[in-house]
Amino acid sequence: MANETSEGLGRRNFMIASVATIGAAAALMAGPAQAQTGSAPATASPAGTSGTVYTGDVIDGKKVISSLDISDLEPGKHSFYFQGVQMPTGQHWYVSVMVAKGAAPGKRLGLMSGVHGDEMSPIHTVQSVMRELDPAAMSGSVVAVFDISRPAMEGMERRWPNSGRGIDLIDINRLFPGNEGAPDAPSRHAGLIFNRLLRPNLDYGIDFHTAATGMDATAFHLARMDFPEVRAMAELYPVDQIFDNLGEHGLLANALIDAGIPAFTPEIGKPRVFDHDKIALFVEGTMNVIKHHGIISGPIGRTSKDTNVFVADGMFPVIATHGGFVELLVELNETVRPGQKVAVQRNTFGEIVAEYSVSLGGEVGARRTDATAEPGTPIVFLIFDSANPVGGDVLVE
Protein backbone atom coordinates (compact mmCIF):
# COMPACT_ATOMS: atom_id res chain seq x y z
CA MET A 1 0.00 0.00 0.00
CA ALA A 2 1.23 3.48 -0.86
CA ASN A 3 0.76 4.91 2.63
CA GLU A 4 2.53 2.17 4.58
CA THR A 5 5.13 3.51 6.99
CA SER A 6 8.75 2.54 6.68
CA GLU A 7 8.40 0.79 10.04
CA GLY A 8 5.51 -1.27 8.68
CA LEU A 9 7.44 -2.21 5.59
CA GLY A 10 10.42 -3.17 7.70
CA ARG A 11 8.31 -5.44 9.88
CA ARG A 12 6.71 -7.10 6.88
CA ASN A 13 10.06 -7.74 5.21
CA PHE A 14 11.37 -9.10 8.50
CA MET A 15 8.40 -11.49 8.69
CA ILE A 16 8.94 -12.71 5.13
CA ALA A 17 12.65 -13.24 5.79
CA SER A 18 11.79 -15.06 9.00
CA VAL A 19 9.44 -17.39 7.13
CA ALA A 20 12.26 -18.28 4.75
CA THR A 21 14.62 -18.98 7.64
CA ILE A 22 12.06 -21.09 9.48
CA GLY A 23 11.25 -23.01 6.30
CA ALA A 24 14.89 -23.83 5.71
CA ALA A 25 15.34 -24.90 9.32
CA ALA A 26 12.24 -27.09 9.14
CA ALA A 27 13.66 -28.78 6.07
CA LEU A 28 16.84 -29.54 7.97
CA MET A 29 15.09 -30.93 11.03
CA ALA A 30 12.07 -32.67 9.59
CA GLY A 31 13.56 -34.28 6.49
CA PRO A 32 11.67 -35.37 3.40
CA ALA A 33 8.13 -35.27 4.78
CA GLN A 34 8.40 -31.58 5.69
CA ALA A 35 10.70 -30.26 3.00
CA GLN A 36 9.43 -31.96 -0.16
CA THR A 37 7.42 -35.13 -0.05
CA GLY A 38 9.17 -38.06 -1.64
CA SER A 39 12.52 -36.35 -2.16
CA ALA A 40 15.79 -35.91 -0.31
CA PRO A 41 16.26 -33.28 2.42
CA ALA A 42 16.94 -29.77 1.12
CA THR A 43 20.53 -29.82 2.31
CA ALA A 44 21.37 -33.35 1.12
CA SER A 45 23.78 -33.79 -1.76
CA PRO A 46 21.75 -33.72 -4.97
CA ALA A 47 21.56 -36.53 -7.44
CA GLY A 48 24.93 -38.11 -8.11
CA THR A 49 25.60 -39.64 -4.71
CA SER A 50 22.27 -41.37 -4.01
CA GLY A 51 21.22 -42.15 -7.60
CA THR A 52 17.94 -41.51 -9.34
CA VAL A 53 15.11 -41.37 -6.80
CA TYR A 54 11.82 -42.91 -7.92
CA THR A 55 8.71 -41.85 -6.00
CA GLY A 56 6.85 -45.03 -6.90
CA ASP A 57 4.23 -43.11 -8.90
CA VAL A 58 3.54 -43.63 -12.59
CA ILE A 59 1.79 -41.00 -14.76
CA ASP A 60 0.70 -41.88 -18.32
CA GLY A 61 3.05 -44.84 -18.19
CA LYS A 62 6.06 -42.73 -17.20
CA LYS A 63 7.84 -43.15 -13.88
CA VAL A 64 7.96 -40.18 -11.52
CA ILE A 65 11.34 -39.16 -10.11
CA SER A 66 12.32 -36.58 -7.52
CA SER A 67 16.03 -36.68 -8.35
CA LEU A 68 17.96 -37.71 -11.45
CA ASP A 69 21.36 -39.34 -11.82
CA ILE A 70 21.92 -40.27 -15.44
CA SER A 71 24.94 -42.39 -14.50
CA ASP A 72 22.63 -45.12 -13.21
CA LEU A 73 20.49 -45.24 -16.36
CA GLU A 74 20.99 -47.84 -19.05
CA PRO A 75 21.90 -46.62 -22.54
CA GLY A 76 18.79 -45.63 -24.49
CA LYS A 77 15.98 -43.09 -24.33
CA HIS A 78 14.19 -42.57 -21.03
CA SER A 79 11.12 -40.44 -20.29
CA PHE A 80 10.19 -39.32 -16.77
CA TYR A 81 8.03 -36.91 -14.89
CA PHE A 82 10.10 -34.94 -12.41
CA GLN A 83 8.23 -34.15 -9.19
CA GLY A 84 8.39 -30.41 -8.76
CA VAL A 85 7.04 -28.10 -6.12
CA GLN A 86 3.76 -28.75 -4.33
CA MET A 87 0.58 -26.83 -5.18
CA PRO A 88 -1.70 -25.32 -2.53
CA THR A 89 -3.78 -28.53 -2.75
CA GLY A 90 -0.79 -30.65 -1.75
CA GLN A 91 -0.41 -32.14 -5.23
CA HIS A 92 2.71 -31.54 -7.30
CA TRP A 93 3.62 -29.79 -10.50
CA TYR A 94 5.32 -32.38 -12.69
CA VAL A 95 7.98 -31.56 -15.29
CA SER A 96 8.54 -33.63 -18.45
CA VAL A 97 12.10 -34.95 -18.79
CA MET A 98 13.74 -37.06 -21.47
CA VAL A 99 17.25 -38.51 -21.41
CA ALA A 100 19.06 -39.84 -24.47
CA LYS A 101 22.03 -41.77 -23.09
CA GLY A 102 24.67 -43.06 -25.44
CA ALA A 103 26.22 -46.49 -25.53
CA ALA A 104 29.63 -44.91 -24.85
CA PRO A 105 30.64 -42.31 -22.23
CA GLY A 106 31.05 -38.68 -23.20
CA LYS A 107 29.90 -35.11 -22.62
CA ARG A 108 26.53 -34.31 -21.01
CA LEU A 109 24.41 -31.59 -22.64
CA GLY A 110 21.19 -30.14 -21.23
CA LEU A 111 18.41 -28.64 -23.40
CA MET A 112 15.86 -26.62 -21.42
CA SER A 113 12.56 -25.09 -22.49
CA GLY A 114 9.33 -23.90 -20.92
CA VAL A 115 10.93 -21.58 -18.37
CA HIS A 116 8.41 -19.00 -19.58
CA GLY A 117 4.95 -20.38 -20.21
CA ASP A 118 4.20 -18.40 -23.40
CA GLU A 119 7.23 -19.69 -25.31
CA MET A 120 6.26 -22.58 -27.58
CA SER A 121 9.00 -22.73 -30.24
CA PRO A 122 11.65 -23.84 -27.70
CA ILE A 123 9.57 -26.90 -26.83
CA HIS A 124 9.19 -27.85 -30.50
CA THR A 125 12.92 -27.27 -31.04
CA VAL A 126 13.96 -29.56 -28.18
CA GLN A 127 11.44 -32.23 -29.23
CA SER A 128 12.83 -32.12 -32.78
CA VAL A 129 16.42 -32.53 -31.60
CA MET A 130 15.56 -35.43 -29.33
CA ARG A 131 13.81 -37.25 -32.18
CA GLU A 132 17.02 -37.10 -34.23
CA LEU A 133 19.17 -38.75 -31.57
CA ASP A 134 20.01 -42.46 -31.69
CA PRO A 135 21.54 -43.57 -28.36
CA ALA A 136 23.28 -46.48 -30.07
CA ALA A 137 25.32 -43.96 -32.07
CA MET A 138 25.96 -41.56 -29.18
CA SER A 139 28.89 -40.98 -26.82
CA GLY A 140 27.58 -39.14 -23.79
CA SER A 141 24.06 -37.94 -23.14
CA VAL A 142 21.48 -35.24 -23.81
CA VAL A 143 19.00 -34.29 -21.09
CA ALA A 144 15.86 -32.50 -22.28
CA VAL A 145 13.52 -30.61 -19.93
CA PHE A 146 10.42 -29.47 -21.80
CA ASP A 147 8.15 -27.57 -19.40
CA ILE A 148 10.04 -26.16 -16.44
CA SER A 149 7.36 -23.62 -15.50
CA ARG A 150 4.30 -25.87 -15.72
CA PRO A 151 1.68 -23.58 -14.12
CA ALA A 152 2.72 -20.72 -16.40
CA MET A 153 2.49 -23.01 -19.43
CA GLU A 154 -0.99 -24.19 -18.51
CA GLY A 155 -2.18 -20.59 -18.90
CA MET A 156 0.17 -19.69 -21.80
CA GLU A 157 1.50 -17.06 -19.39
CA ARG A 158 5.07 -15.78 -19.18
CA ARG A 159 5.15 -15.70 -15.37
CA TRP A 160 4.42 -18.25 -12.67
CA PRO A 161 1.09 -17.51 -10.90
CA ASN A 162 2.21 -17.90 -7.29
CA SER A 163 -0.59 -18.07 -4.71
CA GLY A 164 1.37 -17.96 -1.46
CA ARG A 165 0.17 -14.49 -0.43
CA GLY A 166 -2.54 -13.95 -3.01
CA ILE A 167 -1.77 -14.29 -6.70
CA ASP A 168 1.62 -12.86 -7.67
CA LEU A 169 2.96 -13.27 -11.20
CA ILE A 170 6.62 -14.18 -10.73
CA ASP A 171 9.26 -14.54 -13.44
CA ILE A 172 11.05 -17.75 -12.50
CA ASN A 173 13.89 -16.80 -14.85
CA ARG A 174 15.04 -14.23 -12.33
CA LEU A 175 15.23 -16.76 -9.46
CA PHE A 176 17.81 -19.40 -10.44
CA PRO A 177 19.53 -21.28 -8.87
CA GLY A 178 16.48 -21.10 -6.62
CA ASN A 179 16.08 -22.01 -2.98
CA GLU A 180 14.35 -25.20 -1.85
CA GLY A 181 13.54 -23.60 1.51
CA ALA A 182 12.14 -20.31 0.16
CA PRO A 183 8.70 -19.01 1.16
CA ASP A 184 7.46 -18.85 -2.44
CA ALA A 185 6.73 -21.77 -4.77
CA PRO A 186 8.65 -20.52 -7.84
CA SER A 187 11.89 -20.18 -5.87
CA ARG A 188 11.45 -23.64 -4.35
CA HIS A 189 10.65 -25.13 -7.76
CA ALA A 190 13.71 -23.45 -9.31
CA GLY A 191 15.82 -24.93 -6.52
CA LEU A 192 14.46 -28.44 -7.05
CA ILE A 193 15.01 -28.25 -10.81
CA PHE A 194 18.50 -26.83 -10.46
CA ASN A 195 19.77 -29.01 -7.60
CA ARG A 196 18.19 -32.36 -8.39
CA LEU A 197 17.81 -32.37 -12.15
CA LEU A 198 20.25 -30.04 -13.92
CA ARG A 199 23.44 -29.30 -12.00
CA PRO A 200 24.40 -32.92 -11.21
CA ASN A 201 23.87 -34.13 -14.77
CA LEU A 202 25.22 -31.43 -17.11
CA ASP A 203 28.56 -30.38 -18.52
CA TYR A 204 26.94 -27.79 -20.82
CA GLY A 205 23.51 -26.17 -20.97
CA ILE A 206 21.26 -24.44 -23.51
CA ASP A 207 18.14 -22.66 -22.24
CA PHE A 208 15.80 -21.86 -25.14
CA HIS A 209 13.43 -18.87 -25.09
CA THR A 210 11.45 -16.56 -27.40
CA ALA A 211 10.42 -12.94 -27.29
CA ALA A 212 7.80 -12.06 -24.68
CA THR A 213 4.10 -11.92 -25.53
CA GLY A 214 3.38 -8.80 -27.58
CA MET A 215 6.87 -8.81 -29.14
CA ASP A 216 8.70 -10.45 -32.02
CA ALA A 217 12.46 -10.92 -32.24
CA THR A 218 15.16 -11.92 -34.65
CA ALA A 219 16.88 -15.31 -34.44
CA PHE A 220 19.43 -14.40 -31.78
CA HIS A 221 21.28 -15.49 -28.66
CA LEU A 222 21.84 -13.90 -25.30
CA ALA A 223 25.35 -15.23 -24.68
CA ARG A 224 28.31 -14.23 -22.55
CA MET A 225 30.94 -14.35 -25.27
CA ASP A 226 33.83 -13.73 -22.89
CA PHE A 227 33.53 -17.41 -21.90
CA PRO A 228 35.33 -19.36 -24.67
CA GLU A 229 33.14 -22.46 -24.35
CA VAL A 230 29.99 -20.34 -24.51
CA ARG A 231 31.29 -18.50 -27.56
CA ALA A 232 32.14 -21.77 -29.30
CA MET A 233 28.57 -23.06 -28.87
CA ALA A 234 26.81 -19.79 -29.70
CA GLU A 235 28.72 -19.36 -32.95
CA LEU A 236 27.59 -22.79 -34.18
CA TYR A 237 24.06 -21.48 -34.92
CA PRO A 238 23.05 -19.83 -38.22
CA VAL A 239 21.42 -16.91 -36.40
CA ASP A 240 21.08 -13.21 -37.18
CA GLN A 241 22.35 -11.62 -33.97
CA ILE A 242 24.17 -12.34 -30.72
CA PHE A 243 23.64 -10.08 -27.72
CA ASP A 244 26.90 -10.40 -25.78
CA ASN A 245 25.71 -9.41 -22.33
CA LEU A 246 25.14 -10.72 -18.80
CA GLY A 247 21.45 -9.92 -19.14
CA GLU A 248 20.09 -10.43 -15.63
CA HIS A 249 21.19 -12.13 -12.45
CA GLY A 250 18.91 -15.07 -11.79
CA LEU A 251 18.72 -16.25 -15.40
CA LEU A 252 19.02 -20.03 -15.66
CA ALA A 253 22.00 -19.73 -18.03
CA ASN A 254 23.83 -17.45 -15.59
CA ALA A 255 23.16 -19.79 -12.67
CA LEU A 256 24.58 -22.68 -14.68
CA ILE A 257 27.69 -20.64 -15.53
CA ASP A 258 28.11 -19.79 -11.85
CA ALA A 259 28.00 -23.53 -11.13
CA GLY A 260 30.79 -24.15 -13.66
CA ILE A 261 28.50 -25.26 -16.51
CA PRO A 262 28.94 -23.18 -19.71
CA ALA A 263 25.47 -22.13 -20.92
CA PHE A 264 23.64 -19.55 -23.03
CA THR A 265 20.14 -18.51 -24.08
CA PRO A 266 18.94 -18.88 -27.69
CA GLU A 267 15.86 -16.79 -28.62
CA ILE A 268 13.54 -18.30 -31.23
CA GLY A 269 11.37 -15.49 -32.60
CA LYS A 270 7.69 -15.10 -31.72
CA PRO A 271 5.96 -16.26 -28.54
CA ARG A 272 2.80 -18.40 -28.28
CA VAL A 273 3.21 -20.05 -31.72
CA PHE A 274 5.53 -22.46 -33.51
CA ASP A 275 7.84 -20.15 -35.48
CA HIS A 276 8.82 -22.94 -37.89
CA ASP A 277 11.35 -21.03 -40.01
CA LYS A 278 13.34 -20.06 -36.93
CA ILE A 279 12.87 -23.46 -35.26
CA ALA A 280 14.71 -25.05 -38.19
CA LEU A 281 17.70 -22.74 -37.64
CA PHE A 282 17.92 -23.63 -33.96
CA VAL A 283 17.54 -27.36 -34.53
CA GLU A 284 20.41 -27.16 -37.02
CA GLY A 285 22.54 -25.17 -34.60
CA THR A 286 21.82 -27.48 -31.67
CA MET A 287 22.78 -30.51 -33.74
CA ASN A 288 26.02 -28.66 -34.53
CA VAL A 289 26.66 -28.23 -30.81
CA ILE A 290 25.99 -31.92 -30.16
CA LYS A 291 28.49 -32.81 -32.88
CA HIS A 292 30.96 -30.22 -31.57
CA HIS A 293 30.99 -31.98 -28.18
CA GLY A 294 31.47 -35.40 -29.79
CA ILE A 295 28.12 -36.75 -28.61
CA ILE A 296 27.31 -37.73 -32.19
CA SER A 297 29.45 -37.68 -35.32
CA GLY A 298 28.78 -36.03 -38.63
CA PRO A 299 29.50 -32.85 -40.58
CA ILE A 300 28.78 -29.47 -39.05
CA GLY A 301 25.93 -27.63 -40.78
CA ARG A 302 25.53 -23.90 -41.28
CA THR A 303 26.91 -21.63 -38.56
CA SER A 304 27.02 -17.93 -37.71
CA LYS A 305 29.70 -17.47 -40.35
CA ASP A 306 27.13 -18.34 -43.00
CA THR A 307 24.66 -15.76 -41.70
CA ASN A 308 27.18 -12.96 -41.13
CA VAL A 309 25.98 -12.70 -37.53
CA PHE A 310 25.86 -9.26 -35.91
CA VAL A 311 27.40 -9.35 -32.42
CA ALA A 312 26.51 -6.48 -30.09
CA ASP A 313 26.97 -5.80 -26.40
CA GLY A 314 24.42 -3.03 -25.85
CA MET A 315 20.63 -2.96 -25.99
CA PHE A 316 18.55 0.20 -26.23
CA PRO A 317 14.77 0.05 -25.75
CA VAL A 318 12.44 2.60 -27.31
CA ILE A 319 9.73 3.08 -24.68
CA ALA A 320 6.21 4.38 -25.31
CA THR A 321 5.58 7.72 -23.61
CA HIS A 322 1.85 7.80 -24.45
CA GLY A 323 -1.03 5.41 -24.81
CA GLY A 324 -2.30 4.76 -28.29
CA PHE A 325 -1.93 2.83 -31.53
CA VAL A 326 1.63 2.20 -32.71
CA GLU A 327 2.76 2.16 -36.32
CA LEU A 328 6.26 0.71 -36.59
CA LEU A 329 8.53 2.10 -39.28
CA VAL A 330 11.37 -0.44 -39.02
CA GLU A 331 11.69 -4.20 -39.55
CA LEU A 332 13.58 -6.85 -37.63
CA ASN A 333 17.31 -6.92 -38.48
CA GLU A 334 17.07 -3.49 -40.10
CA THR A 335 20.09 -1.25 -39.65
CA VAL A 336 19.05 2.13 -38.25
CA ARG A 337 20.94 5.41 -38.10
CA PRO A 338 21.16 7.90 -35.23
CA GLY A 339 18.13 10.17 -35.31
CA GLN A 340 16.06 7.82 -37.47
CA LYS A 341 12.31 7.71 -36.75
CA VAL A 342 11.24 4.17 -35.83
CA ALA A 343 7.58 4.50 -34.80
CA VAL A 344 4.55 6.81 -34.82
CA GLN A 345 1.73 6.63 -32.27
CA ARG A 346 -1.85 7.86 -32.75
CA ASN A 347 -4.89 8.25 -30.53
CA THR A 348 -8.36 6.90 -31.34
CA PHE A 349 -9.02 9.89 -33.63
CA GLY A 350 -5.95 9.07 -35.70
CA GLU A 351 -4.10 12.14 -34.43
CA ILE A 352 -0.37 11.75 -33.85
CA VAL A 353 0.41 11.82 -30.13
CA ALA A 354 4.06 10.72 -30.27
CA GLU A 355 6.89 10.06 -32.69
CA TYR A 356 9.85 7.93 -31.68
CA SER A 357 13.43 8.23 -32.92
CA VAL A 358 16.68 6.60 -31.83
CA SER A 359 19.68 8.49 -30.55
CA LEU A 360 22.22 5.95 -31.77
CA GLY A 361 22.73 3.46 -34.56
CA GLY A 362 22.46 -0.31 -34.53
CA GLU A 363 20.19 -3.14 -35.63
CA VAL A 364 16.57 -3.83 -34.71
CA GLY A 365 16.57 -6.90 -32.46
CA ALA A 366 12.91 -6.95 -31.42
CA ARG A 367 9.72 -5.00 -32.03
CA ARG A 368 6.22 -4.88 -30.65
CA THR A 369 3.50 -6.90 -32.39
CA ASP A 370 0.47 -5.64 -30.44
CA ALA A 371 -1.09 -2.60 -32.12
CA THR A 372 -1.53 -0.67 -28.88
CA ALA A 373 0.90 0.37 -26.18
CA GLU A 374 0.55 2.21 -22.90
CA PRO A 375 3.22 4.48 -21.40
CA GLY A 376 6.25 2.48 -20.29
CA THR A 377 5.81 -0.30 -22.86
CA PRO A 378 8.87 -1.19 -24.99
CA ILE A 379 8.03 -0.92 -28.69
CA VAL A 380 11.44 -1.42 -30.33
CA PHE A 381 14.71 -2.91 -29.08
CA LEU A 382 17.91 -1.80 -30.76
CA ILE A 383 21.18 -3.69 -30.26
CA PHE A 384 24.53 -2.00 -30.82
CA ASP A 385 28.22 -2.08 -30.00
CA SER A 386 29.29 0.11 -27.13
CA ALA A 387 32.52 1.05 -25.40
CA ASN A 388 30.88 0.13 -22.08
CA PRO A 389 28.35 -2.74 -22.31
CA VAL A 390 24.88 -1.67 -21.24
CA GLY A 391 21.40 -3.14 -21.25
CA GLY A 392 19.72 -6.21 -19.85
CA ASP A 393 17.25 -4.49 -17.55
CA VAL A 394 14.36 -4.86 -20.00
CA LEU A 395 15.24 -8.07 -21.82
CA VAL A 396 12.76 -9.42 -24.34
CA GLU A 397 13.51 -13.05 -23.38
C-alpha positions, 0 to 999 in steps of 0.5 A: 500500500502506498501509505505504509510507513517505513516501520511497517514495511520493515516489519513485513520484510522481516516477517517474510525473511523469518518465514524463509529462515524457518522453512529452511530450518524445518527442512533440515530438522524434519527431512523429506516429509516436511521439506518436499514429499518423496525427495531428499532433504533440502541440504542433502547432496543432490543426485549423483551420490544417491542415484535416481530417486523414484517416488513409486508413482507412474503418470501416463506410463512414465515413472515419476522421479524426484532426483535424477542421476543419469549415470545409473540409467541404461543406454537408451531413451528414457522419459520421466516426470520430475516431481516439482514443487507442491501446489496449494492442494498438496499435489505436485507440479510435474515436469517432463524430462527425457534422457538420451544416453549413449552407448559410450561415455562422453559429454553431457548436454542439457536442453531446457525449455518452458521456463516461460509459459508463453514460449512454444517454439523452444519446446518444438525445437527440443522435441525435434532434436531429441527425435534425431538422436540415436543412443546407439550412435551416441557418446555421452548424453542429452538431457531435455527438460520441456516444461520447467514452468508448468503452471505458467504453461498451462495458462500460456503465461510468461510468469508463474502464478504464485498463490502464497500471499494472493496471486503474484505473477513471478518470473522464475527466470530471475530466481535461479539457482532457486532455494528449496527452503524459500517461502514462495513456490517458484523459488522452491521449484527453481531450486528443485530443478537446479539441484536435483535435475540439472546441476548434477547431470550437465557439462553444458547447458542451452536454455531456449526462449522466445520474445515475450508476448506482444513482441517479435524478435530476430533469431538471436542469442543472449550469450556471454561471449567472454567465456570461450566455451559459450562463444564456441557453442553460440557461434555454431548457430546460423542466427542473425544476432548475438547479444553479448551481455550478462542480461540479468542475475537469476537467469538459468543460463547465468546460474549454470555458468556460476556452477561451472557449466557453460550455458547460453540462451537462444531466442527463437522469434515469436511467442505463443506459436511455432515459429517454424522457419526459426525453429529449423535454424535452432535445430540445425545449430543445436545438432552442430553443438551436439556434434561439436561436443562429440556426442554424435558424429557427422559434418557441421551444418551452417553456422554464424559465419554463414549468416554474417551474424551481428554481435553487439553488447548493448541494448537500447529500448524505445519506450512508449511515452503515451497510450495509443496505436503504434505504427512501426517504421522499421523491420527486424534486423534493419540497420538504423541510423542515429536520429532515425524515426522508428515509430509513430503513435496515434490516438483513437481519432488518428491524431499523432500523439508521439513520434519515436526516434533513436539516438544511436545506430544499430540493428533492430533486435525486437519490435512490438506486435500488439497494435496498442501500447501504454506508457512504459511499454517497450516498442522497439529494441535496438542492439549496438556495439558500445565502449561500455556494455549496457542493457539487460534491464528490460530483456525481451527473453 
